[in-house]
């Protein structure tokens, strides 16, 4: 039986959804390690950003519909997914992780989390099933689990984001782009990816190591 690894997407595009390179590299690494990716996203609206001008357009899109572009249509509504369905879960980065899945981008340590996302993260933690987080997504995990589990996570070395993570009750650990941080007690693995990466190969190395570490814990 292949291990089933949830991949939580937050849209399609670095400025308003999932970082596409990070999402695809995650899916590739899961497959190369002989596991099965289960893509999911919340059914909710968000404000669209034009990725050529990097400005908001005023239009609104749907996270689940946009994320389906990355998963080639093979995707589930996160509200229908339970921890019992999965062996582990991974959150690629992109601003959607901090704007759509939660509002960390706006509120920092006081972030509230999309209810279905919060439920699944807490179910996974309670079941002691591994959680992977990439780029800015560790901030989402910190906001969800900080008070109860005080996890150790990394987003690289950005001091402002690190300070906000520490304020959630979690502990930020500085980490170079090609490496990853493992909180063995809480089974949480994180890597900086495009919080630090200047090249796709740098992001890929950290993500590949992170996915393997998540699978080793599963």
C-alpha positions as protocol buffer text, in pm:
chain_id: "A"
residue {
  index: 1
  type: UNK
  ca { x: 0 y: 0 z: 0 }
}
residue {
  index: 2
  type: UNK
  ca { x: 133 y: 340 z: -99 }
}
residue {
  index: 3
  type: UNK
  ca { x: 150 y: 602 z: 175 }
}
residue {
  index: 4
  type: UNK
  ca { x: -107 y: 877 z: 118 }
}
residue {
  index: 5
  type: UNK
  ca { x: 40 y: 1225 z: 159 }
}
residue {
  index: 6
  type: UNK
  ca { x: -199 y: 1519 z: 169 }
}
residue {
  index: 7
  type: UNK
  ca { x: -85 y: 1827 z: -24 }
}
residue {
  index: 8
  type: UNK
  ca { x: -276 y: 2137 z: 80 }
}
residue {
  index: 9
  type: UNK
  ca { x: -290 y: 2397 z: -197 }
}
residue {
  index: 10
  type: UNK
  ca { x: -397 y: 2759 z: -154 }
}
residue {
  index: 11
  type: UNK
  ca { x: -463 y: 2870 z: -512 }
}
residue {
  index: 12
  type: UNK
  ca { x: -235 y: 2895 z: -814 }
}
residue {
  index: 13
  type: UNK
  ca { x: 44 y: 3154 z: -820 }
}
residue {
  index: 14
  type: UNK
  ca { x: 300 y: 3286 z: -574 }
}
residue {
  index: 15
  type: UNK
  ca { x: 134 y: 3623 z: -503 }
}
residue {
  index: 16
  type: UNK
  ca { x: -218 y: 3501 z: -426 }
}
residue {
  index: 17
  type: UNK
  ca { x: -205 y: 3122 z: -397 }
}
residue {
  index: 18
  type: UNK
  ca { x: 36 y: 2828 z: -394 }
}
residue {
  index: 19
  type: UNK
  ca { x: 390 y: 2886 z: -521 }
}
residue {
  index: 20
  type: UNK
  ca { x: 372 y: 2671 z: -834 }
}
residue {
  index: 21
  type: UNK
  ca { x: 735 y: 2552 z: -836 }
}
residue {
  index: 22
  type: UNK
  ca { x: 710 y: 2449 z: -469 }
}
residue {
  index: 23
  type: UNK
  ca { x: 380 y: 2268 z: -527 }
}
residue {
  index: 24
  type: UNK
  ca { x: 505 y: 2079 z: -833 }
}
residue {
  index: 25
  type: UNK
  ca { x: 839 y: 1990 z: -671 }
}
residue {
  index: 26
  type: UNK
  ca { x: 645 y: 1854 z: -371 }
}
residue {
  index: 27
  type: UNK
  ca { x: 421 y: 1640 z: -594 }
}
residue {
  index: 28
  type: UNK
  ca { x: 724 y: 1513 z: -787 }
}
residue {
  index: 29
  type: UNK
  ca { x: 917 y: 1425 z: -470 }
}
residue {
  index: 30
  type: UNK
  ca { x: 616 y: 1240 z: -325 }
}
residue {
  index: 31
  type: UNK
  ca { x: 583 y: 1032 z: -642 }
}
residue {
  index: 32
  type: UNK
  ca { x: 957 y: 963 z: -666 }
}
residue {
  index: 33
  type: UNK
  ca { x: 949 y: 831 z: -310 }
}
residue {
  index: 34
  type: UNK
  ca { x: 677 y: 583 z: -401 }
}
residue {
  index: 35
  type: UNK
  ca { x: 392 y: 758 z: -219 }
}
residue {
  index: 36
  type: UNK
  ca { x: 60 y: 896 z: -342 }
}
residue {
  index: 37
  type: UNK
  ca { x: -26 y: 1267 z: -327 }
}
residue {
  index: 38
  type: UNK
  ca { x: -379 y: 1360 z: -219 }
}
residue {
  index: 39
  type: UNK
  ca { x: -430 y: 1721 z: -329 }
}
residue {
  index: 40
  type: UNK
  ca { x: -684 y: 1936 z: -147 }
}
residue {
  index: 41
  type: UNK
  ca { x: -782 y: 2299 z: -97 }
}
residue {
  index: 42
  type: UNK
  ca { x: -1054 y: 2497 z: 76 }
}
residue {
  index: 43
  type: UNK
  ca { x: -1358 y: 2607 z: -124 }
}
residue {
  index: 44
  type: UNK
  ca { x: -1331 y: 2984 z: -65 }
}
residue {
  index: 45
  type: UNK
  ca { x: -1276 y: 3309 z: -253 }
}
residue {
  index: 46
  type: UNK
  ca { x: -966 y: 3527 z: -258 }
}
residue {
  index: 47
  type: UNK
  ca { x: -849 y: 3851 z: -422 }
}
residue {
  index: 48
  type: UNK
  ca { x: -664 y: 3797 z: -750 }
}
residue {
  index: 49
  type: UNK
  ca { x: -318 y: 3939 z: -816 }
}
residue {
  index: 50
  type: UNK
  ca { x: -189 y: 4005 z: -1168 }
}
residue {
  index: 51
  type: UNK
  ca { x: 141 y: 3815 z: -1172 }
}
residue {
  index: 52
  type: UNK
  ca { x: 284 y: 4039 z: -1445 }
}
residue {
  index: 53
  type: UNK
  ca { x: 233 y: 4369 z: -1259 }
}
residue {
  index: 54
  type: UNK
  ca { x: 218 y: 4213 z: -907 }
}
residue {
  index: 55
  type: UNK
  ca { x: -86 y: 4432 z: -833 }
}
residue {
  index: 56
  type: UNK
  ca { x: -434 y: 4328 z: -719 }
}
residue {
  index: 57
  type: UNK
  ca { x: -684 y: 4330 z: -1006 }
}
residue {
  index: 58
  type: UNK
  ca { x: -999 y: 4375 z: -798 }
}
residue {
  index: 59
  type: UNK
  ca { x: -1129 y: 4041 z: -930 }
}
residue {
  index: 60
  type: UNK
  ca { x: -1200 y: 3745 z: -706 }
}
residue {
  index: 61
  type: UNK
  ca { x: -1121 y: 3378 z: -767 }
}
residue {
  index: 62
  type: UNK
  ca { x: -1188 y: 3049 z: -591 }
}
residue {
  index: 63
  type: UNK
  ca { x: -902 y: 2871 z: -411 }
}
residue {
  index: 64
  type: UNK
  ca { x: -1026 y: 2519 z: -490 }
}
residue {
  index: 65
  type: UNK
  ca { x: -1088 y: 2598 z: -859 }
}
residue {
  index: 66
  type: UNK
  ca { x: -746 y: 2762 z: -901 }
}
residue {
  index: 67
  type: UNK
  ca { x: -562 y: 2487 z: -710 }
}
residue {
  index: 68
  type: UNK
  ca { x: -721 y: 2232 z: -945 }
}
residue {
  index: 69
  type: UNK
  ca { x: -497 y: 2379 z: -1220 }
}
residue {
  index: 70
  type: UNK
  ca { x: -188 y: 2252 z: -1036 }
}
residue {
  index: 71
  type: UNK
  ca { x: -336 y: 1911 z: -953 }
}
residue {
  index: 72
  type: UNK
  ca { x: -471 y: 1858 z: -1308 }
}
residue {
  index: 73
  type: UNK
  ca { x: -824 y: 1849 z: -1168 }
}
residue {
  index: 74
  type: UNK
  ca { x: -753 y: 1566 z: -922 }
}
residue {
  index: 75
  type: UNK
  ca { x: -835 y: 1750 z: -600 }
}
residue {
  index: 76
  type: UNK
  ca { x: -1061 y: 1730 z: -296 }
}
residue {
  index: 77
  type: UNK
  ca { x: -1237 y: 1990 z: -88 }
}
residue {
  index: 78
  type: UNK
  ca { x: -1038 y: 1998 z: 236 }
}
residue {
  index: 79
  type: UNK
  ca { x: -1357 y: 1993 z: 444 }
}
residue {
  index: 80
  type: UNK
  ca { x: -1414 y: 1634 z: 322 }
}
residue {
  index: 81
  type: UNK
  ca { x: -1065 y: 1513 z: 427 }
}
residue {
  index: 82
  type: UNK
  ca { x: -988 y: 1367 z: 771 }
}
residue {
  index: 83
  type: UNK
  ca { x: -657 y: 1276 z: 933 }
}
residue {
  index: 84
  type: UNK
  ca { x: -764 y: 911 z: 912 }
}
residue {
  index: 85
  type: UNK
  ca { x: -747 y: 939 z: 531 }
}
residue {
  index: 86
  type: UNK
  ca { x: -378 y: 1037 z: 533 }
}
residue {
  index: 87
  type: UNK
  ca { x: -36 y: 913 z: 647 }
}
residue {
  index: 88
  type: UNK
  ca { x: 112 y: 1265 z: 643 }
}
residue {
  index: 89
  type: UNK
  ca { x: 40 y: 1614 z: 511 }
}
residue {
  index: 90
  type: UNK
  ca { x: 251 y: 1881 z: 339 }
}
residue {
  index: 91
  type: UNK
  ca { x: 184 y: 2253 z: 286 }
}
residue {
  index: 92
  type: UNK
  ca { x: 366 y: 2419 z: -7 }
}
residue {
  index: 93
  type: UNK
  ca { x: 427 y: 2792 z: 29 }
}
residue {
  index: 94
  type: UNK
  ca { x: 323 y: 3096 z: -168 }
}
residue {
  index: 95
  type: UNK
  ca { x: 135 y: 3397 z: -29 }
}
residue {
  index: 96
  type: UNK
  ca { x: -187 y: 3193 z: -38 }
}
residue {
  index: 97
  type: UNK
  ca { x: -60 y: 2993 z: 260 }
}
residue {
  index: 98
  type: UNK
  ca { x: -40 y: 3315 z: 464 }
}
residue {
  index: 99
  type: UNK
  ca { x: -337 y: 3499 z: 305 }
}
residue {
  index: 100
  type: UNK
  ca { x: -595 y: 3233 z: 212 }
}
residue {
  index: 101
  type: UNK
  ca { x: -530 y: 2939 z: 447 }
}
residue {
  index: 102
  type: UNK
  ca { x: -484 y: 3189 z: 732 }
}
residue {
  index: 103
  type: UNK
  ca { x: -430 y: 3565 z: 772 }
}
residue {
  index: 104
  type: UNK
  ca { x: -73 y: 3553 z: 906 }
}
residue {
  index: 105
  type: UNK
  ca { x: 35 y: 3792 z: 627 }
}
residue {
  index: 106
  type: UNK
  ca { x: -193 y: 4057 z: 781 }
}
residue {
  index: 107
  type: UNK
  ca { x: -208 y: 3969 z: 1151 }
}
residue {
  index: 108
  type: UNK
  ca { x: 116 y: 3785 z: 1227 }
}
residue {
  index: 109
  type: UNK
  ca { x: 110 y: 3594 z: 1558 }
}
residue {
  index: 110
  type: UNK
  ca { x: -260 y: 3681 z: 1605 }
}
residue {
  index: 111
  type: UNK
  ca { x: -355 y: 3505 z: 1282 }
}
residue {
  index: 112
  type: UNK
  ca { x: -682 y: 3319 z: 1254 }
}
residue {
  index: 113
  type: UNK
  ca { x: -689 y: 3006 z: 1040 }
}
residue {
  index: 114
  type: UNK
  ca { x: -942 y: 2893 z: 781 }
}
residue {
  index: 115
  type: UNK
  ca { x: -1161 y: 2655 z: 988 }
}
residue {
  index: 116
  type: UNK
  ca { x: -1127 y: 2340 z: 772 }
}
residue {
  index: 117
  type: UNK
  ca { x: -750 y: 2392 z: 748 }
}
residue {
  index: 118
  type: UNK
  ca { x: -721 y: 2444 z: 1125 }
}
residue {
  index: 119
  type: UNK
  ca { x: -926 y: 2131 z: 1194 }
}
residue {
  index: 120
  type: UNK
  ca { x: -711 y: 1910 z: 970 }
}
residue {
  index: 121
  type: UNK
  ca { x: -380 y: 2045 z: 1105 }
}
residue {
  index: 122
  type: UNK
  ca { x: -496 y: 1982 z: 1462 }
}
residue {
  index: 123
  type: UNK
  ca { x: -629 y: 1635 z: 1374 }
}
residue {
  index: 124
  type: UNK
  ca { x: -292 y: 1543 z: 1220 }
}
residue {
  index: 125
  type: UNK
  ca { x: -101 y: 1673 z: 1523 }
}
residue {
  index: 126
  type: UNK
  ca { x: -332 y: 1490 z: 1766 }
}
residue {
  index: 127
  type: UNK
  ca { x: -287 y: 1167 z: 1565 }
}
residue {
  index: 128
  type: UNK
  ca { x: 93 y: 1219 z: 1569 }
}
residue {
  index: 129
  type: UNK
  ca { x: 103 y: 1208 z: 1190 }
}
residue {
  index: 130
  type: UNK
  ca { x: 384 y: 1402 z: 1017 }
}
residue {
  index: 131
  type: UNK
  ca { x: 332 y: 1756 z: 890 }
}
residue {
  index: 132
  type: UNK
  ca { x: 559 y: 1917 z: 628 }
}
residue {
  index: 133
  type: UNK
  ca { x: 566 y: 2292 z: 565 }
}
residue {
  index: 134
  type: UNK
  ca { x: 750 y: 2483 z: 294 }
}
residue {
  index: 135
  type: UNK
  ca { x: 849 y: 2850 z: 250 }
}
residue {
  index: 136
  type: UNK
  ca { x: 599 y: 3069 z: 447 }
}
residue {
  index: 137
  type: UNK
  ca { x: 369 y: 2774 z: 531 }
}
residue {
  index: 138
  type: UNK
  ca { x: 555 y: 2701 z: 861 }
}
residue {
  index: 139
  type: UNK
  ca { x: 400 y: 3029 z: 987 }
}
residue {
  index: 140
  type: UNK
  ca { x: 57 y: 2871 z: 930 }
}
residue {
  index: 141
  type: UNK
  ca { x: 161 y: 2563 z: 1130 }
}
residue {
  index: 142
  type: UNK
  ca { x: 304 y: 2786 z: 1405 }
}
residue {
  index: 143
  type: UNK
  ca { x: -21 y: 2983 z: 1427 }
}
residue {
  index: 144
  type: UNK
  ca { x: -229 y: 2663 z: 1438 }
}
residue {
  index: 145
  type: UNK
  ca { x: -20 y: 2463 z: 1685 }
}
residue {
  index: 146
  type: UNK
  ca { x: 198 y: 2714 z: 1874 }
}
residue {
  index: 147
  type: UNK
  ca { x: -1 y: 2740 z: 2196 }
}
residue {
  index: 148
  type: UNK
  ca { x: -55 y: 2367 z: 2239 }
}
residue {
  index: 149
  type: UNK
  ca { x: 256 y: 2204 z: 2087 }
}
residue {
  index: 150
  type: UNK
  ca { x: 522 y: 2480 z: 2068 }
}
residue {
  index: 151
  type: UNK
  ca { x: 670 y: 2330 z: 1749 }
}
residue {
  index: 152
  type: UNK
  ca { x: 1014 y: 2414 z: 1609 }
}
residue {
  index: 153
  type: UNK
  ca { x: 991 y: 2539 z: 1248 }
}
residue {
  index: 154
  type: UNK
  ca { x: 1192 y: 2740 z: 994 }
}
residue {
  index: 155
  type: UNK
  ca { x: 1116 y: 2997 z: 726 }
}
residue {
  index: 156
  type: UNK
  ca { x: 1489 y: 3055 z: 671 }
}
residue {
  index: 157
  type: UNK
  ca { x: 1624 y: 3368 z: 839 }
}
residue {
  index: 158
  type: UNK
  ca { x: 1377 y: 3656 z: 793 }
}
residue {
  index: 159
  type: UNK
  ca { x: 1388 y: 3825 z: 1134 }
}
residue {
  index: 160
  type: UNK
  ca { x: 1039 y: 3980 z: 1124 }
}
residue {
  index: 161
  type: UNK
  ca { x: 864 y: 3657 z: 1028 }
}
residue {
  index: 162
  type: UNK
  ca { x: 1077 y: 3460 z: 1275 }
}
residue {
  index: 163
  type: UNK
  ca { x: 977 y: 3697 z: 1556 }
}
residue {
  index: 164
  type: UNK
  ca { x: 607 y: 3659 z: 1470 }
}
residue {
  index: 165
  type: UNK
  ca { x: 647 y: 3279 z: 1470 }
}
residue {
  index: 166
  type: UNK
  ca { x: 810 y: 3294 z: 1815 }
}
residue {
  index: 167
  type: UNK
  ca { x: 516 y: 3505 z: 1939 }
}
residue {
  index: 168
  type: UNK
  ca { x: 274 y: 3220 z: 1854 }
}
residue {
  index: 169
  type: UNK
  ca { x: 445 y: 3002 z: 2117 }
}
residue {
  index: 170
  type: UNK
  ca { x: 639 y: 2816 z: 1848 }
}
residue {
  index: 171
  type: UNK
  ca { x: 1017 y: 2831 z: 1811 }
}
residue {
  index: 172
  type: UNK
  ca { x: 1184 y: 2956 z: 1493 }
}
residue {
  index: 173
  type: UNK
  ca { x: 1512 y: 2788 z: 1390 }
}
residue {
  index: 174
  type: UNK
  ca { x: 1733 y: 2957 z: 1129 }
}
residue {
  index: 175
  type: UNK
  ca { x: 1806 y: 2730 z: 832 }
}
residue {
  index: 176
  type: UNK
  ca { x: 1989 y: 2755 z: 497 }
}
residue {
  index: 177
  type: UNK
  ca { x: 1791 y: 2715 z: 175 }
}
residue {
  index: 178
  type: UNK
  ca { x: 1908 y: 2363 z: 83 }
}
residue {
  index: 179
  type: UNK
  ca { x: 1839 y: 2220 z: 430 }
}
residue {
  index: 180
  type: UNK
  ca { x: 1540 y: 2153 z: 655 }
}
residue {
  index: 181
  type: UNK
  ca { x: 1443 y: 2149 z: 1022 }
}
residue {
  index: 182
  type: UNK
  ca { x: 1285 y: 1847 z: 1193 }
}
residue {
  index: 183
  type: UNK
  ca { x: 1086 y: 1873 z: 1515 }
}
residue {
  index: 184
  type: UNK
  ca { x: 1104 y: 1502 z: 1599 }
}
residue {
  index: 185
  type: UNK
  ca { x: 873 y: 1520 z: 1899 }
}
residue {
  index: 186
  type: UNK
  ca { x: 590 y: 1685 z: 1702 }
}
residue {
  index: 187
  type: UNK
  ca { x: 681 y: 1521 z: 1367 }
}
residue {
  index: 188
  type: UNK
  ca { x: 699 y: 1856 z: 1186 }
}
residue {
  index: 189
  type: UNK
  ca { x: 945 y: 1914 z: 900 }
}
residue {
  index: 190
  type: UNK
  ca { x: 1003 y: 2254 z: 739 }
}
residue {
  index: 191
  type: UNK
  ca { x: 1230 y: 2414 z: 477 }
}
residue {
  index: 192
  type: UNK
  ca { x: 1280 y: 2774 z: 355 }
}
residue {
  index: 193
  type: UNK
  ca { x: 1244 y: 2716 z: -24 }
}
residue {
  index: 194
  type: UNK
  ca { x: 1162 y: 3052 z: -191 }
}
residue {
  index: 195
  type: UNK
  ca { x: 1185 y: 3244 z: 136 }
}
residue {
  index: 196
  type: UNK
  ca { x: 1557 y: 3217 z: 53 }
}
residue {
  index: 197
  type: UNK
  ca { x: 1599 y: 3046 z: -285 }
}
residue {
  index: 198
  type: UNK
  ca { x: 1734 y: 3241 z: -582 }
}
residue {
  index: 199
  type: UNK
  ca { x: 1713 y: 2939 z: -813 }
}
residue {
  index: 200
  type: UNK
  ca { x: 1461 y: 2660 z: -857 }
}
residue {
  index: 201
  type: UNK
  ca { x: 1736 y: 2402 z: -795 }
}
residue {
  index: 202
  type: UNK
  ca { x: 1796 y: 2546 z: -446 }
}
residue {
  index: 203
  type: UNK
  ca { x: 1427 y: 2523 z: -362 }
}
residue {
  index: 204
  type: UNK
  ca { x: 1414 y: 2171 z: -507 }
}
residue {
  index: 205
  type: UNK
  ca { x: 1695 y: 2040 z: -289 }
}
residue {
  index: 206
  type: UNK
  ca { x: 1533 y: 2154 z: 36 }
}
residue {
  index: 207
  type: UNK
  ca { x: 1188 y: 2034 z: -72 }
}
residue {
  index: 208
  type: UNK
  ca { x: 1314 y: 1690 z: -179 }
}
residue {
  index: 209
  type: UNK
  ca { x: 1488 y: 1644 z: 159 }
}
residue {
  index: 210
  type: UNK
  ca { x: 1177 y: 1765 z: 342 }
}
residue {
  index: 211
  type: UNK
  ca { x: 943 y: 1526 z: 160 }
}
residue {
  index: 212
  type: UNK
  ca { x: 1179 y: 1234 z: 228 }
}
residue {
  index: 213
  type: UNK
  ca { x: 1198 y: 1329 z: 597 }
}
residue {
  index: 214
  type: UNK
  ca { x: 816 y: 1350 z: 619 }
}
residue {
  index: 215
  type: UNK
  ca { x: 784 y: 1005 z: 459 }
}
residue {
  index: 216
  type: UNK
  ca { x: 1048 y: 861 z: 692 }
}
residue {
  index: 217
  type: UNK
  ca { x: 838 y: 981 z: 989 }
}
residue {
  index: 218
  type: UNK
  ca { x: 512 y: 844 z: 843 }
}
